[in-house]
Amino acid sequence: MRLSTKGRYAVMAMADLARNGRERAVSLAEIATRQEISLSYLEQLFARLRKSGLVRSVRGPGGGYLLARRADQTSVAEIVLAVDEPIRATRCQHRSSPQGCMMRGERCIAHDLWEDLGAEIHAFLAGVSLEDVVMKRTGRRRLERQQQTEVEAAA
């Protein structure tokens, strides 16, 4: 199981945009320099991100890109899915496919394990916002923040 370069770079670039694009449009050249990602590669990624409605472009002097929604309303899973195929841990071509990955078309003995892992990864990434990434509130920190919010809401 691995997250592709497209997914990793798209999240890096979107986090950079969330951090630096609050007041103005950010050029891909700026993001490319700060994140050490090829400009031509970013252009391809941002075409997909724009098509998915995650960013919007601004033309002319001072042009570049802006987030289409607030950073706390954009999940990492949305970004990855916009530039990648769905994250899968199985060898099978289609998630939940009755057709398996083995030579005779059967599912391997650990298929359900890997399918569940893929679902857990997707759920985790869906629960992490771009704002969480920028503020370094992923993993344990994100869960602690969620619990604090629930305690405050109950009070």
matplotlib code that plots the C-alpha trace (Angstrom):
import matplotlib.pyplot as plt

x = [0.0, 1.4, 0.1, 1.3, 3.6, 0.6, -1.4, 1.5, 2.5, -1.1, -1.6, 1.7, 0.8, -2.7, -1.4, 1.0, -1.8, -3.9, -1.1, 0.0, -3.2, -5.4, -5.0, -4.0, -3.8, -0.6, 1.3, 2.3, 5.9, 5.9, 4.5, 7.0, 9.9, 8.8, 7.8, 10.5, 8.0, 8.4, 6.3, 5.1, 4.0, 2.1, 0.4, -0.9, -2.1, -3.8, -5.7, -7.2, -7.7, -9.5, -11.7, -12.7, -13.7, -11.0, -9.2, -10.0, -7.7, -7.2, -5.9, -3.8, -1.1, -1.0, -2.9, -2.5, -4.7, -7.0, -8.8, -12.3, -13.5, -12.1, -9.2, -11.2, -13.9, -11.5, -10.4, -7.2, -9.2, -10.8, -7.5, -6.0, -9.1, -9.0, -5.5, -5.3, -7.3, -8.9, -6.5, -6.6, -4.7, -5.9, -4.4, -7.9, -8.9, -12.2, -13.0, -15.6, -15.4, -16.5, -13.7, -10.5, -6.8, -5.7, -5.1, -8.5, -10.3, -10.8, -10.1, -7.0, -7.4, -6.5, -8.6, -11.1, -8.2, -6.6, -10.0, -10.8, -7.3, -8.0, -11.3, -9.6, -7.0, -9.7, -11.7, -8.6, -7.8, -11.5, -11.3, -8.3, -8.8, -6.3, -6.5, -5.5, -2.4, -1.4, -1.8, -0.1, -3.2, -3.1, -3.2, -3.2, -3.4, -6.5, -8.2, -7.4, -8.9, -12.0, -12.4, -12.0, -14.6, -17.0, -16.4, -17.0, -20.2, -21.5, -20.9]
y = [0.0, 3.3, 6.8, 7.9, 10.9, 12.7, 12.4, 13.4, 16.4, 17.6, 17.6, 19.5, 22.1, 22.5, 23.0, 25.6, 27.3, 27.2, 28.8, 31.4, 32.1, 33.6, 37.2, 36.8, 34.3, 32.2, 31.4, 27.8, 29.0, 30.1, 26.8, 24.9, 26.8, 26.4, 22.8, 21.7, 20.3, 20.6, 23.5, 21.4, 18.6, 21.2, 22.5, 19.0, 18.5, 21.9, 21.2, 18.2, 20.1, 22.9, 20.4, 18.9, 22.3, 22.4, 25.5, 28.4, 30.3, 34.1, 35.5, 38.5, 40.3, 38.9, 35.9, 32.4, 30.1, 30.3, 27.6, 27.2, 26.5, 27.3, 25.1, 23.6, 22.5, 20.6, 17.1, 15.5, 12.5, 14.9, 16.2, 12.7, 11.5, 14.5, 13.6, 9.9, 6.7, 5.6, 4.4, 0.6, -1.9, -4.9, -6.2, -6.4, -3.9, -2.8, -2.2, -4.7, -6.6, -10.2, -10.8, -11.4, -10.9, -14.5, -16.3, -18.1, -14.9, -15.7, -13.3, -14.0, -15.2, -11.8, -9.8, -8.5, -7.4, -5.3, -3.9, -2.9, -1.3, 0.8, 1.9, 2.9, 4.9, 6.6, 7.4, 8.9, 11.1, 12.1, 13.2, 15.4, 18.9, 21.1, 23.4, 20.4, 19.8, 23.5, 23.7, 20.3, 18.8, 15.4, 12.0, 12.2, 16.0, 15.9, 13.4, 15.4, 18.5, 16.6, 15.3, 18.9, 20.2, 17.4, 18.2, 22.0, 21.2, 19.0, 21.8]
z = [0.0, -0.9, -1.5, -4.9, -5.6, -7.1, -3.9, -1.7, -3.8, -4.2, -0.4, 0.0, -2.6, -1.2, 2.3, 1.0, -0.8, 2.4, 4.4, 1.9, -0.1, 2.6, 1.4, -2.3, -5.1, -5.1, -8.2, -8.9, -9.3, -5.7, -4.5, -6.7, -5.1, -1.5, -1.8, -4.3, -6.8, -10.5, -11.9, -14.9, -12.5, -10.3, -13.5, -14.2, -10.5, -10.4, -13.6, -11.8, -8.6, -10.5, -12.4, -9.0, -7.7, -5.0, -6.3, -8.5, -10.7, -10.9, -14.2, -14.9, -12.8, -9.3, -10.6, -9.4, -7.4, -4.4, -2.4, -3.6, 0.0, 3.4, 4.5, 7.3, 4.8, 2.5, 3.5, 2.6, 1.1, -1.4, -2.5, -3.0, -4.8, -7.1, -8.4, -7.8, -8.1, -4.9, -2.2, -2.1, -0.1, -2.1, -5.3, -6.9, -9.6, -8.1, -4.5, -3.2, -6.5, -6.3, -8.9, -6.8, -7.4, -7.7, -10.9, -11.0, -10.1, -6.4, -3.6, -1.6, 2.0, 3.5, 1.0, 3.7, 5.9, 3.2, 2.0, 5.6, 5.9, 2.8, 4.2, 7.5, 5.6, 3.6, 6.8, 8.4, 5.5, 5.2, 8.8, 8.4, 6.9, 5.1, 8.1, 10.3, 8.1, 8.2, 11.9, 12.5, 14.1, 12.5, 14.2, 18.0, 18.1, 15.8, 18.1, 21.2, 19.6, 18.6, 22.2, 23.5, 21.2, 22.3, 25.9, 25.3, 23.4, 26.2, 28.8]

ax = plt.figure().add_subplot(projection="3d")
ax.plot(x, y, z, "-o")
ax.set_aspect("equal")
plt.show()
